[in-house]
Amino acid sequence: MKLVKKIYTFITAAACCAAISGIMPFSSSAEESVKTYGDLSYVSSDSDGDRIYDYIAIIDCNESVTKIEIPAEIEDIPVVEIESSAFNGCANLTSIIIPDSITSIGDFAFENCSGLTSITIPDSVTSIGDHAFYNCLTSITVSENNKYFSSLNGVLFNKDKTELVTYLIGNERTEYAIPDSVTSIGDRAFYKCSSLTSIIIPDSVTSIGDHAFYNCSSLTSITIPDSVTSIGDHAFHNCSGLTSITIPDSVTSIGDHAFYNCLTSITVSENNKYFSSLNGVLFNKDKTELITYPIGNERTEYTIPDSVTSIGNFIFYNCSSLTSITIPDSVTSIGNFAFYNCSSLTSITIPDSVASIGNSAFYNCSSLTNIKLPDVIDIISGNTFRDCSSLLNIIIPDSVTAIKECAFYNCSNLTSITIPDSVASIENSAFYNCTSLKSITLNNPDCEISNDKDTIPETAVIYGYKNSTAQTYAESFNRKFISLEEIGDISGNGEIDLYDAIEIAKAIMGLRTFTAEEMIIADFNMDGAVDLYDAIEIARTLLPK
């Protein structure tokens, strides 16, 4: 399958290039484009368009092979590239020889070659792609004459050892001191090096790359020196053994989710001009933005400081210990996935100051029972309340104009909902699998409802106006539809009067029995039950204004 995909990609690209240039593809047939050499698959390339192949790229390998010696030439054409994922998954491979002809090694080239323990990079290699040696090797050796890369104690660096490129996941040492020559720790440099418990970063280092220590789950000790100015996205993501960290004066930028799923506390030096901390939580300097709430903090309740104006993306992501969060009136926005999987959260009040709530903000807040949306919210974003399986009630304010896709997906305890006439559109699967939903009222006769049977569950009676989009939707998917004009009009005389209230009272006292149809019409307040409240509400409508 891997080879089929590679062939398809190559053929498609070749055909497109030929079509663009106005000439026929070089090869007379697709089969001629990809060839084999022993256990290797390769393609030949014509880089200058003279219809003479001038270099070869290795694209695949027999996954059962144990030893490979890549030739420097095939049919007098130099082999210069090992393409992305060429040896990916060759778990039986224990030995490989790379010739001096190779100039580039692609992304994921040797990923998951778990039997391969060591490799030598020849003089000729000028580029090595991302994750080229992921999940394999205990040691890398670079030829001393290579002008672009070097190695030290099995670790891959750039030539002058100012950048640490790759620390191998197969190396089982528990402690490592980065050489003093290093100024930058590259992207994914220690990616998933789960054996490391301690890393010493020298004062020479100024930057820590994206995903640099991602999933170093055994890491318990690390000190960020005063020389560091930037910490990349996901830099310490999933370092679950790391409980605390101190941000020095020098740091000017911290990437997204740098400390996701780790730490119980973050401390920032008081002299840092860009960041601050309070009770172990990371903020910008003036505490107007909450940046990181450590997932390892086991407090159950948290009050956001009054200075905060925005809750960023993923801030409380997976904070499953929190049961209650207080948001101050100063907050105006809640980011994407802000409270994702806060599965113990039962109580949260969103103040009227909040004007926007991002995608999936409360996704899988499975203990949340009730929520009131601010009166200024104009959009309920996609997946906002998805999998809020305990949600019993939600009031949608008149400010809302759109309900996006999967907004209430799998809110399986939601029994009824009223959509105000301000809502102009409801997107696909908005109420998918809301299996307890008995009624949905759409007050806008022109509301655009996604033409998808899963937008509104089949369990729900749809209430709307005659000849409305609600009626059209109901008829399209064979759903029960009740005209709002009929609600309360038990007599069917075209108006709601005292007679209707009396008939409801009779039914409550057992003096008459309603048919199933009459029960729906008699439920004046549309709460799913016919009771004294319905009779009272009808009577109230008849009182002089």
N, C-alpha and C positions, 0 to 999 in steps of 0.2 A: 504493500500500500504506500510506504514511504517513497519507493522508487517511482511508482505510478504518478504520484503527485508531482514529484520533481520533473518527470518527463513531460507531463501536461503543462507545467509552468514554463518549462523551457521551450516547448513547441509553440505554445501560445505567444510567448514573447518574440520568438523568431518570426512567426507568421505576421505579427503586428508590425514589426520593424520592416519586414519585406513589403508589406502593403503600403506603409507610409512612404517608403523610398521609391515605390513604383516598380519594383523588380520582384522576381520570383524568389522564394526562399532558396538558400544556397544548396541544401540537400534536396535530392529528388524525391525522397520519401521521409516520413517522420521517423522510421526505424533507424535511419542513418544518422540521426542527430545525437542519439545516446548510444554509447558503445560500452563494452566491457573489456577489462584487462585483468585476467585472473579473477580475484574476488572484488575488484573495484569496478564502479560504473563512472563514466566520465563523459564530458561534452567537449567538443572542439569549437573554438571561437575564431572568427575572422574580425579582428578589431579595426582594421583599416579599410575594409570593404573591397579588397582586391581579389576576393574569392579564393584566397589561399589561407588555410588555417594557420594561425601563428601562435596559439597557446591552448593549453588544455586545463580544464578544471575538474577535479575529483568531486563528484556529487553524491556518491552513495557507496555502500560496502555491504557485503554479505554478513549478516548479523551473527552467523555462527563461526566466523573466522577467529583465530587466536593470535596469529602473527601477520603483520603487514609490512612490507617494504615498498613504499611508494616510489615508482620509477622517476628518474629525472626527465626522461623523454619517453614518448610513445609514438612510434612511427616517425621518428625524427622531429616531433613537435614537442617543445618544452612543457613540462607540467609545472604550472606556476600558482595555482589556487587550490585550496581546500575549502569548498563552499560551505555555507551555513548548514549545520546539522548533518554533514556528510557521514560522520561516524556515530551519530546520535543513537544511543541504545545498543551499541555493539558491546554487550556486557561480557562476552567471552574474550574480547581482545586484551591480550596481556603484553604485547610488544608491538611498537610501531617505529619505523625509521622514516624520518622526513628528509628528503634530499635538499641540497643547496639551491635547487631551482625554485623552490616554493617561496613566494613573496607575501602571500596573505593567507590567513587562517580565519574563516568566517565565524559568525555568531553561533554559539552552541555546537561547534564543530565536533567536539568530543564529549558532549554532555552525556552523562549516565554510562560512560565506559568504565563501569565499576571495577573491572578486572585490571585496568591499566593503572600502574602505580607510579611510573615515571616517564618523562618525555624530554627530548632534547630539541631545542629550537635552534635551527642552523643560522649561519651568517645572513642568509638571503632574506629572512622574514622581516617585512617592514610594517605589517599591521596584524593585530590580533583582535578579533571581535569580542563582543560581550558574551560572557558565560561560555567562552570557548572550551574551558576545562571544568565546567561545573559538574560536581558530584563524581569526580574521579581524581586520581593522582594523589600521591603523598609528596611528590617532589617535581620541580621543574628545573632543568638546567639549560642555560642559554650559552651559546658559543661566545667566547670572549671577543670575537671579531664582529659580532652583530652590532650595528651602529644605532639600533633603536631600542633594544631591550637588554636587560641584564638579570642575573639571579643571585641570590644570597641565601644560603641555608635552605634551598628548595623553594624560595618565595620569588615571585616574578615582579620586577620593577621596570621602569623606563631605564634608558641607558645610564644616566647619571645618578640614578637612585633618588631622585627628588619626588617621584610618585610611586607609591605602592599600588601595583596593578592587581595582583591576585595572590591571596593567601589560600592555599589549597585546603579544601574541605576534608581531604583524607589524612592530613597531618594531625596526629593525635596529641601533640603537645598541649598542655593546659595553660601555659603562660607564654607570652610573647612580648618582647620589647622591640618596638619599631625603631629602625636605625635613625640616628640623628640627622642624616642627610635628607630625610623625607620632609617635604613641605606640604604634600597633599596625599590624603588617603582616598584612592580612587573609588568610583561608583562600584558597589558590590564587592569591594576588596575582600571583606571577611564574610561574605554572604553565606549564611547557614553553617558557619564554623562552630558547631555545637559543643565541641570538646574544650574550647577555650574558656577559662574561668577568669583570667586576668590579662589585660592588655595595657602596656605602658606606652603612652603617646608622648613623644619628645616635644620640647619647646619650639622646635623648628617647624612643626605642623601648623599651617594656617587654615586648611579647609578639610572638612570631612564630607565625602561624597554621598550621593543618593544611595540608599540601601547599604551603606558601607558595613554596618554590623547587623544587618537584617537577620533575625532568627538565630543570633548567637545566644541560645537559650540558657547556657550554663554560665554566662558572663555575670559575675557578681561584683566585680571591681573595675572601675575605669575613672581616670581623672582627666578632664579636659583642660589642657594648659592655657595660660593667658595669651598664647600666640594665636589661638584659633579664632577666626573671624566668622566662619560660616559652617553651619551644620545642615546637611542636605535632607531632602525628602526621605522619610522612612529610615533615617540613619540608624536608629536603635529600635526599629519596629520589631516587636515580639522578643525582645531581650528580657524574657520573663523572670530571670534570676536577678536582674538588676533592680534594686529597691530605691536607690536615691542617686541623684546626680546634681552637681553644682555647675551653673553656667557662669563663666568668668566675665570680667569687665569687657574683654575684647570682642565678644560675639556680637555681630551686627545683624545676622540673619539666621533664622531657624526655619527649615522647610516643613512642608505639610506632614503631619503624622510622624514627626521625627521620634517621638517617644511613645508611639502607640503600643498598647498592650504590654506595658512594663511600668515600673516605678510605683512607689507609694507617695513619693514626695520629690518636688523639684525646688531647688534653692538657686536664686539668682543673686550674684554679687550686687551690693547696694550701689556700686559705682558704674554698673552697666547702664549705658545711655539709651538702650533700646528695649530692654525687657525688665520685668520685675516678678516677684513671687509673693504670694500671701497664703499662709496655711498650706504650703506645699503645692499650690496651684500656680500655673504659669500664665502671666499676662504680658501685654505690651507695657511700656514704661509708665504711662499714666493710668493704666488699668481701665482703659475704655474698651479693650478687646480681651476676651477670655480666649487664650490660645490652646492650652492643654490642661485637662483635668486628669491626673494620673489614675489609670484604671485599677491599680493595686490598692488605692485608698479605700478602706473598708467602711467609711462613715455611711450611714443610711440616709442622712438628711444633709442638704447643702443649700445655703442661701448665697446667691450670686451678689457680689458687692454692688452698691448703688451707682458706682462710677461706670459700670459696664454698659456700653451701648449696642454691642453686637456679640452674639454667640456664634462662633465660626463653624465651619464644616467639621463634622466628626468629633466635636469637642467631648461629648459624654458617651461616645461610641463604646458599646459593650460594658458600660459601668453597671453591672448587674446587681451590685449591692445597694444602690440608691433606691429608696422608696419614695422620697419626697424632695422636690426641688422648688425653691422660691425664686421667681424671676422678678427683678425690680422694674419699676415704671420707666427707668432710663433706657431699657433695651428696646431697640427698634427693629432688629432682624434676628432671625434664627436660621442658621445655615443648613446645608444639605447633610443628611444623616446625623444631625446634631445629637439626637437622643436614641439613635439606632440601637436596638437590642438592650435597652434599659429594662430588662424583663421583670424587675421587681418594682418598678415605678408605678405607684398607685395614685399619686396626687401631684398635679402640676397646674398652676394657674398662669395663664398667658395674659399679661396686662394689655390694655387697649393701645398701649404705645407701639406694640409690635405690628409692623406694616407688611412684613413678608416672612413666610415660613418656607424653607427649602424642600427640595425633593427628599422623600424618605425620612423626614425629620423625626417621626415617631414610629418608624418601621419596627415591628416586633416588640413594641411596648405592651407585652401580652397581659400585664396586670392592670393596665390603665382602664378604669371603668367609665369615667365621665370627663368631658373636656368642653370648655367654652372658648370659642374662637373670638378674637378681637373684632370689634365692629369696623375696623379699617382694612381687614384682609380682603384682597380682591381675587386671589387665586388660591384654590386648594391644590397644591402641586401633586405631581405623580407619586404614588406610593406613600403619601404622607402618613396615613394611618394603617398601612398594610399590615396584616397579621396582628392587629390590636384585638385579639380574640375575646377579651373581656369587656370591650367597650359596649356600654349599654345605651348611652345617650350622647348625642352631640347636637348642638344648636348652630346652624349655619346662618351667619348674619346677612343682612340685606346688602352688604358691601360686596359680597362674592359674585363674580361674573362668570367664573369657569371652574369646573371640577375636572381635574386632569386624570389621565389613565391610571387605573388601579389604586385610586386614592383611598378607597375603603375596602380594598381587596382582602377577603377572608376575615372581615369583622363579623365573626359568626354569631355573636350575641346581640348585635344591633337589631332591634325589633321594628322600629319605625323611624322615618326621617322625612323632614319637610324641606323641599328645595324652594327658596324664595324666588320671586319673579325677577330678581336681578340676574339670576344665573342664565347665561345665554348658551352655554354648551356643557355637555357631559360626555367625557371621552370613554373609550372602550375599556371594559372590565372595571369600571369605577366602583361597582358594588358586587363584583364577582364573588361567589361563594359566601355571600351574607345569608347563610341558610336560615336564620331566624327572622329575617326581615319580612314582616307581614304586610306593611304598607309603605308606599313612597308617594309623596304628594308633590306634584310639579305645578307650581303656580304661574310659570311663564308659558303661555300657550304656544310660543314660537321657539322654545328652547331646543337647540340642536342636540339630539341624542344620538350617540354613535350607533350605527346600524349593525349591532353585534348582539347576539342573544345573551351574552354574558355581561352586558353592561348593567342590566337589572336582573336579579335572580327571578326564577319562575315562581318562587314562593310568595312574592310580593304582589299585593293588589295595587294597581297603578291608579292614582287619583289625578285627574286633570280636567281641563275644560273640553267641551264638545268641539270636535274638528281641530283639536290641537295636535302638536307633534307627539304628545304623550299618548293620545288615542291611536295615532298612526303606528307608533312603536308597539303598543299593546296588541293591536290587530296583526301586525307583521309577525309577531312571535307567539301568537295565541295566548296572550296573557289577560287576566281579568282586569277590566277597566271600569271605573266608576266615575261618572261625571261629577265634578264638584257642585254643579247646579242641582244635583239630585240629593246631595247629602243632607239629611235631616227631613227631607220631604217624604215621609212615610206614606202619606195618603196618595201621593202621586198627582196632586192637583196643581203642580207647578209653582207652589210657594210654600214657605216654611211658616207654620202658624201654631197656635196654641194646641190645636188638635194633635200635632205631631209630638209635642212635649207630653201631652196626656197619654198618648199611646205608648211612649217609652216608659212612663211611670207605671202603666198597667203591666207591661212586660216584666218590669223589675219586681212587682208585687205578685207575679205569677198569674195574673188575670187574663193574659193572652200570650200566645207564642209567636215569635217571629220566625219567618223562613230564613234560610241562609242569606238570601238576597236582602231581605229586610234588615237583618243584623248588620250588614255592611252599611246600609243607608242610615240606620239608626245611630251608628257610631259617629256622632256629630263632631266630637273633638279628635276623632281618628287616632285614638290611643290603643286600639285593639280590643276594647271592651265596651259593652253597652251597659251603662249604669246611670245612677242619679245625676252624675256630672253632665251627661249629655242632655238630659231634660232641663237642667238648670241653665246650661249654655244656650239652649234654644229659647227658653223663657227670657233670658237677658237680651237676646237680639230683638225681642218684641217690645221691650220697654221703651218709652219715649226718650228720644235723644235730647 
